[in-house]
Amino acid sequence: MAIEYVTGDLFANRFGAEAFAHGCNCEGSMSAGIATGFKQRYPEMFAEYRRRCKAAPPEFVLGSVFAWKEPGKPTVFNLGTQERGWHGRATYLAVEQALTVTRALLEADGIGSLAVPRIGAGFGGLSWKKVKAILERVFADWPGTLVVYEEFAAE
């Protein structure tokens, strides 16, 4: 597996990733960080994500993954990495569980390239060094290409 660490704008998708993944809270809010970009570009996905979070019982919880497919756009994997929004921290366990599920879904769907930001290390409050190690462990023998956007830069 190839991991490419890059600087740029994930949404510019200059590497042609077939899918994106990002960390989400489980309360139905995409109002900070890269999540706002997903909310703007995939409004129907946001509505379904919010519905799943607000369902009783919730259908989107820590460690789970909600995949969204939309014609002509990369598939989006929403990862349940933190319980609450603004002041809720992500957990390493939830990140690892969600990434493991994501890998299985990628393999099942035949998706060979995935682009991600620093999952859980922004508003999630986790150490990027530790999250990076989790990413590398989970995707160690994955035959696809993982593009990790370590820093944002407009493209």
C-alpha positions as a Markdown table, in Angstrom:
| # | Residue | x | y | z |
|---|---|---|---|---|
| 1 | Met | 0.0 | 0.0 | 0.0 |
| 2 | Ala | 1.1 | 3.5 | -0.7 |
| 3 | Ile | 0.6 | 6.3 | 1.7 |
| 4 | Glu | 1.1 | 9.8 | 0.4 |
| 5 | Tyr | 1.4 | 12.6 | 2.9 |
| 6 | Val | 0.5 | 15.9 | 1.2 |
| 7 | Thr | -0.3 | 19.5 | 1.6 |
| 8 | Gly | -3.3 | 20.9 | -0.2 |
| 9 | Asp | -7.1 | 21.0 | -0.4 |
| 10 | Leu | -8.7 | 17.5 | -0.1 |
| 11 | Phe | -11.7 | 18.8 | -2.1 |
| 12 | Ala | -9.5 | 19.7 | -5.1 |
| 13 | Asn | -8.9 | 16.0 | -5.3 |
| 14 | Arg | -5.7 | 16.4 | -7.4 |
| 15 | Phe | -4.8 | 12.8 | -6.8 |
| 16 | Gly | -8.2 | 11.5 | -8.1 |
| 17 | Ala | -9.2 | 9.7 | -4.9 |
| 18 | Glu | -12.3 | 7.5 | -5.4 |
| 19 | Ala | -13.4 | 8.2 | -1.8 |
| 20 | Phe | -13.0 | 10.6 | 1.1 |
| 21 | Ala | -13.2 | 9.9 | 4.8 |
| 22 | His | -13.4 | 12.3 | 7.7 |
| 23 | Gly | -14.2 | 12.2 | 11.4 |
| 24 | Cys | -17.6 | 13.3 | 12.7 |
| 25 | Asn | -19.3 | 13.9 | 16.0 |
| 26 | Cys | -22.3 | 11.7 | 16.7 |
| 27 | Glu | -24.7 | 14.6 | 17.6 |
| 28 | Gly | -25.5 | 15.6 | 14.0 |
| 29 | Ser | -23.5 | 18.8 | 13.7 |
| 30 | Met | -21.0 | 19.6 | 10.9 |
| 31 | Ser | -20.3 | 23.2 | 11.8 |
| 32 | Ala | -16.5 | 23.3 | 12.2 |
| 33 | Gly | -13.4 | 22.3 | 10.4 |
| 34 | Ile | -13.4 | 20.2 | 7.2 |
| 35 | Ala | -16.9 | 18.9 | 8.1 |
| 36 | Thr | -18.3 | 22.2 | 6.9 |
| 37 | Gly | -16.9 | 21.5 | 3.5 |
| 38 | Phe | -18.6 | 18.2 | 3.4 |
| 39 | Lys | -21.9 | 19.7 | 4.5 |
| 40 | Gln | -21.7 | 22.3 | 1.7 |
| 41 | Arg | -20.7 | 19.9 | -1.0 |
| 42 | Tyr | -23.0 | 17.0 | 0.0 |
| 43 | Pro | -26.2 | 18.6 | 1.5 |
| 44 | Glu | -28.3 | 15.5 | 1.1 |
| 45 | Met | -25.6 | 13.4 | 2.9 |
| 46 | Phe | -25.6 | 16.0 | 5.7 |
| 47 | Ala | -29.4 | 15.6 | 6.1 |
| 48 | Glu | -29.1 | 11.8 | 6.3 |
| 49 | Tyr | -26.2 | 12.0 | 8.7 |
| 50 | Arg | -28.2 | 14.4 | 10.9 |
| 51 | Arg | -31.2 | 12.1 | 10.8 |
| 52 | Arg | -29.1 | 9.1 | 11.8 |
| 53 | Cys | -27.6 | 11.0 | 14.7 |
| 54 | Lys | -31.0 | 12.2 | 16.0 |
| 55 | Ala | -32.8 | 8.8 | 15.5 |
| 56 | Ala | -34.0 | 7.0 | 18.6 |
| 57 | Pro | -31.9 | 5.0 | 19.2 |
| 58 | Pro | -29.1 | 6.7 | 17.3 |
| 59 | Glu | -28.1 | 5.1 | 14.0 |
| 60 | Phe | -24.6 | 6.8 | 14.0 |
| 61 | Val | -22.5 | 6.1 | 17.0 |
| 62 | Leu | -18.8 | 6.1 | 18.1 |
| 63 | Gly | -16.7 | 3.8 | 16.0 |
| 64 | Ser | -19.4 | 3.5 | 13.3 |
| 65 | Val | -19.2 | 4.5 | 9.6 |
| 66 | Phe | -21.9 | 6.0 | 7.4 |
| 67 | Ala | -21.0 | 5.8 | 3.7 |
| 68 | Trp | -22.6 | 8.1 | 1.2 |
| 69 | Lys | -22.5 | 7.6 | -2.6 |
| 70 | Glu | -23.5 | 10.3 | -5.0 |
| 71 | Pro | -23.1 | 10.0 | -8.8 |
| 72 | Gly | -20.1 | 11.8 | -10.2 |
| 73 | Lys | -18.5 | 12.5 | -6.8 |
| 74 | Pro | -16.1 | 10.6 | -4.6 |
| 75 | Thr | -17.9 | 8.3 | -2.0 |
| 76 | Val | -17.8 | 9.8 | 1.5 |
| 77 | Phe | -17.1 | 7.8 | 4.6 |
| 78 | Asn | -18.3 | 9.6 | 7.7 |
| 79 | Leu | -16.5 | 8.2 | 10.7 |
| 80 | Gly | -18.0 | 8.4 | 14.2 |
| 81 | Thr | -15.0 | 9.6 | 16.1 |
| 82 | Gln | -16.4 | 11.8 | 18.8 |
| 83 | Glu | -19.5 | 11.8 | 20.8 |
| 84 | Arg | -20.2 | 15.6 | 20.9 |
| 85 | Gly | -19.3 | 18.6 | 18.8 |
| 86 | Trp | -17.3 | 21.6 | 19.9 |
| 87 | His | -16.1 | 20.5 | 23.3 |
| 88 | Gly | -16.2 | 16.7 | 22.8 |
| 89 | Arg | -12.9 | 15.1 | 22.1 |
| 90 | Ala | -12.5 | 12.2 | 19.7 |
| 91 | Thr | -11.1 | 8.9 | 21.1 |
| 92 | Tyr | -8.3 | 6.8 | 19.7 |
| 93 | Leu | -10.5 | 3.7 | 20.0 |
| 94 | Ala | -13.3 | 5.2 | 18.0 |
| 95 | Val | -10.9 | 6.4 | 15.3 |
| 96 | Glu | -9.4 | 2.9 | 15.0 |
| 97 | Gln | -12.8 | 1.2 | 15.0 |
| 98 | Ala | -14.1 | 3.5 | 12.3 |
| 99 | Leu | -11.0 | 3.2 | 10.1 |
| 100 | Thr | -11.1 | -0.6 | 10.4 |
| 101 | Val | -14.8 | -0.5 | 9.2 |
| 102 | Thr | -13.9 | 1.9 | 6.5 |
| 103 | Arg | -11.1 | -0.3 | 5.2 |
| 104 | Ala | -13.6 | -3.3 | 5.0 |
| 105 | Leu | -16.1 | -1.2 | 3.2 |
| 106 | Leu | -13.5 | 0.0 | 0.7 |
| 107 | Glu | -12.5 | -3.6 | 0.0 |
| 108 | Ala | -16.1 | -4.7 | -0.3 |
| 109 | Asp | -16.9 | -1.9 | -2.8 |
| 110 | Gly | -13.6 | -2.3 | -4.8 |
| 111 | Ile | -12.5 | 1.2 | -4.0 |
| 112 | Gly | -8.8 | 1.5 | -4.5 |
| 113 | Ser | -8.0 | 5.1 | -3.3 |
| 114 | Leu | -8.9 | 7.1 | -0.3 |
| 115 | Ala | -8.1 | 10.7 | 0.7 |
| 116 | Val | -8.4 | 11.8 | 4.4 |
| 117 | Pro | -7.5 | 14.9 | 6.5 |
| 118 | Arg | -5.9 | 14.5 | 9.9 |
| 119 | Ile | -8.8 | 12.6 | 11.4 |
| 120 | Gly | -9.5 | 13.4 | 15.0 |
| 121 | Ala | -6.5 | 15.7 | 15.3 |
| 122 | Gly | -8.2 | 19.0 | 14.6 |
| 123 | Phe | -11.3 | 19.8 | 16.5 |
| 124 | Gly | -11.2 | 16.2 | 17.8 |
| 125 | Gly | -8.2 | 17.1 | 20.0 |
| 126 | Leu | -6.1 | 14.0 | 19.4 |
| 127 | Ser | -2.4 | 13.7 | 18.9 |
| 128 | Trp | -1.7 | 13.6 | 15.1 |
| 129 | Lys | 1.4 | 11.4 | 15.8 |
| 130 | Lys | -0.8 | 8.8 | 17.5 |
| 131 | Val | -3.6 | 9.0 | 14.9 |
| 132 | Lys | -1.0 | 8.7 | 12.1 |
| 133 | Ala | 0.3 | 5.5 | 13.7 |
| 134 | Ile | -3.3 | 4.1 | 13.8 |
| 135 | Leu | -3.8 | 5.0 | 10.1 |
| 136 | Glu | -0.6 | 3.3 | 9.1 |
| 137 | Arg | -1.4 | 0.2 | 11.2 |
| 138 | Val | -5.0 | -0.2 | 9.8 |
| 139 | Phe | -4.0 | 0.3 | 6.2 |
| 140 | Ala | -0.6 | -1.4 | 6.4 |
| 141 | Asp | -1.4 | -4.2 | 3.9 |
| 142 | Trp | -4.2 | -2.5 | 2.0 |
| 143 | Pro | -3.5 | -2.7 | -1.7 |
| 144 | Gly | -4.9 | 0.7 | -2.4 |
| 145 | Thr | -3.6 | 4.2 | -2.2 |
| 146 | Leu | -4.2 | 6.4 | 0.9 |
| 147 | Val | -3.6 | 10.1 | 0.5 |
| 148 | Val | -3.3 | 12.0 | 3.8 |
| 149 | Tyr | -3.7 | 15.7 | 3.8 |
| 150 | Glu | -1.5 | 16.8 | 6.7 |
| 151 | Glu | -1.9 | 20.5 | 6.1 |
| 152 | Phe | -4.5 | 22.6 | 4.2 |
| 153 | Ala | -3.4 | 24.9 | 1.4 |
| 154 | Ala | -5.7 | 26.4 | -1.1 |
| 155 | Glu | -5.3 | 25.0 | -4.6 |
